[in-house]
Amino acid sequence: MSRRQLISLLALGALLALVVYLALRNPKPPFLPADDAHRAFDGAEACLTCHGPGGPSPQAQKHPVGRDCMRCHAFR
């Protein structure tokens, strides 16, 4: 195996490892709980009354910015 082939193989392996890492580090967002508070879902504004800044259960700081909750979260 030539040096060029070895370098190409190592680069391909590193790229594959990066793709696997990125795919595995991004878990699926949680489902909405099946409780009374979430059964009455009325849109993102309703979510943000509890999960917005200053609410009783605010989003984590690493939570993506956005107001389209149902784009990621769903009912079971």
Buried (B, 14 or more C-beta within 10 A) or exposed (E): EEEEEEEEEEEEEEEEEEEEEEEEEEEEEEEBEEEEEBEEBEEBEBBBEEBBEEEEEEBEEEEEEEEEBEEEBEEE
